[in-house]
Each structure stands twice: as C-alpha cells, then as structure tokens.
Amino acid sequence: MRSMKKLLVLTAIGMAGVMVSVAGMAEEKIEGKVSRTKLTACHPRASGGGCEGNLTLETNVDGKAQQMPIKVVADTIIRKGKDYLFLPATQGSTVAVTYAVEKGEKVAKSIDVLAGKKGS
C-alpha cells in the first residue's frame, strides 16, 4: 500500500513539472515597432499594469514587413527601463513583447520599450 502511495505522489510531482514546463514554453518574445495603440480601459497600479487595449506591432519576418495585433490585458506590465508606462506611450517605439496565444489571439504578458529605439 505504501509503495502505491509513493508511486502516486511521484507521478503527481512529475506531471506538475511537465505542466509547468509546457506553460513556460507557450510564451514567445518578439521585437518590433508599435504602429498603433488603442486604450480601452485604464486603472493604473503602483506596481505597473492596469491598462487594457490593443497594439499593432510592425515586424520584419524573412525580409517582409508584417503587422501583428496583440491584446494588452490589465496584468500586462509595460516598462521602459525601471519606469512603468501607459499603453499609448509605446506608440512609435521599438519594443520587445513577451506574449502567449490564448483562445487564438496573442496576449501580451510584458512589454519592454527598448532604450534608444524610438521611431526606428
């Protein structure tokens, strides 16, 4: 009976580890220029985040310009260095967006404005 409990516990721990690694693999990171933003709601938090809306990211894939719509949720942290920003402040900036695909759409987890890259 004890060996069966040990086996179940070890199996559960193993499955939890697999689930964590799969969740971590689901996030991707992409860089590009923010060509458009739309703020739909904003309740700023001292620790960042609180704004919701959308942004359009211009990227260059295989030498071809592409536009990628990305949803921004209230939990998305937007930063430039150590400073927190509102979504509209990213307009025209080059950013690195970490996102996950949820229900078929790209949802930003974090947005970092890359220093010295405004308008490039």
C-alpha positions as CSV (number, residue, x, y, z in Angstrom):
1,M,0.0,0.0,0.0
2,R,2.8,2.4,0.8
3,S,4.6,1.8,-2.5
4,M,1.3,2.6,-4.3
5,K,1.1,5.9,-2.4
6,K,4.7,6.7,-3.2
7,L,4.1,5.9,-6.9
8,L,1.0,8.2,-7.0
9,V,2.9,11.0,-5.3
10,L,5.9,10.7,-7.6
11,T,3.6,10.6,-10.6
12,A,1.7,13.7,-9.4
13,I,5.0,15.6,-8.9
14,G,6.2,14.5,-12.4
15,M,3.0,15.7,-14.0
16,A,3.2,19.1,-12.2
17,G,6.7,19.5,-13.5
18,V,5.6,18.7,-17.1
19,M,2.7,21.2,-16.8
20,V,5.0,24.0,-15.6
21,S,7.5,23.4,-18.4
22,V,4.7,23.3,-21.0
23,A,3.3,26.6,-19.7
24,G,6.7,28.2,-19.8
25,M,7.2,27.1,-23.4
26,A,3.9,28.7,-24.5
27,E,5.3,32.2,-24.1
28,E,7.2,33.8,-27.0
29,K,9.1,37.0,-27.4
30,I,9.1,39.3,-30.5
31,E,10.5,42.7,-31.2
32,G,9.1,45.4,-33.4
33,K,7.8,48.9,-33.7
34,V,4.4,49.9,-32.3
35,S,2.5,51.4,-35.1
36,R,-0.8,51.8,-33.4
37,T,-2.3,51.6,-29.9
38,K,-5.9,51.6,-28.6
39,L,-6.6,52.1,-24.9
40,T,-9.9,50.6,-23.8
41,A,-9.6,50.9,-20.0
42,C,-7.0,52.0,-17.5
43,H,-6.9,51.7,-13.7
44,P,-3.1,52.3,-13.0
45,R,-1.4,50.3,-10.3
46,A,1.7,51.4,-8.4
47,S,3.4,48.2,-9.3
48,G,2.6,48.6,-13.0
49,G,-0.1,47.3,-15.2
50,G,-3.8,48.2,-15.1
51,C,-4.2,49.3,-18.7
52,E,-6.1,47.3,-21.3
53,G,-6.4,47.6,-25.0
54,N,-4.6,46.6,-28.2
55,L,-1.4,47.4,-30.0
56,T,-0.3,46.7,-33.6
57,L,3.4,45.6,-33.8
58,E,5.2,46.0,-37.1
59,T,7.8,43.2,-37.5
60,N,10.1,42.1,-40.2
61,V,9.9,38.4,-40.9
62,D,12.1,36.9,-43.7
63,G,12.5,40.4,-45.2
64,K,8.8,41.1,-45.3
65,A,7.0,43.7,-43.2
66,Q,4.2,42.2,-41.2
67,Q,1.6,43.7,-38.8
68,M,0.8,41.7,-35.7
69,P,-2.2,42.6,-33.5
70,I,-1.6,42.0,-29.8
71,K,-4.1,42.2,-26.9
72,V,-3.0,44.0,-23.8
73,V,-4.7,43.0,-20.6
74,A,-4.7,44.7,-17.2
75,D,-1.9,42.4,-15.9
76,T,0.5,43.3,-18.7
77,I,3.5,45.2,-17.3
78,I,4.7,47.9,-19.6
79,R,8.2,49.3,-18.9
80,K,11.0,51.5,-20.2
81,G,14.0,50.7,-18.0
82,K,12.7,51.0,-14.4
83,D,9.8,53.2,-15.3
84,Y,6.2,52.0,-15.8
85,L,4.4,53.3,-18.9
86,F,0.8,53.6,-20.1
87,L,0.0,51.8,-23.4
88,P,-0.3,54.9,-25.5
89,A,3.3,55.9,-24.5
90,T,4.6,53.0,-26.6
91,Q,3.3,54.4,-29.9
92,G,6.2,54.7,-32.3
93,S,8.7,52.9,-30.0
94,T,10.6,49.7,-30.7
95,V,9.5,47.2,-28.1
96,A,10.1,43.6,-27.0
97,V,6.8,41.9,-26.3
98,T,6.5,38.6,-24.4
99,Y,3.2,37.0,-25.3
100,A,1.2,33.8,-25.2
101,V,-1.5,32.6,-27.5
102,E,-4.8,32.4,-25.6
103,K,-8.1,31.5,-27.4
104,G,-6.4,32.1,-30.7
105,E,-5.1,35.6,-30.1
106,K,-1.7,36.9,-28.9
107,V,-1.9,38.3,-25.4
108,A,0.9,40.4,-24.1
109,K,2.4,39.3,-20.8
110,S,5.0,42.1,-20.7
111,I,6.1,44.9,-22.9
112,D,9.6,46.4,-22.7
113,V,10.4,49.6,-24.6
114,L,13.9,49.3,-25.9
115,A,16.1,52.3,-25.0
116,G,17.3,54.5,-27.8
117,K,14.9,52.8,-30.3
118,K,12.1,55.4,-30.5
119,G,10.9,55.8,-34.1
120,S,13.3,53.3,-35.6
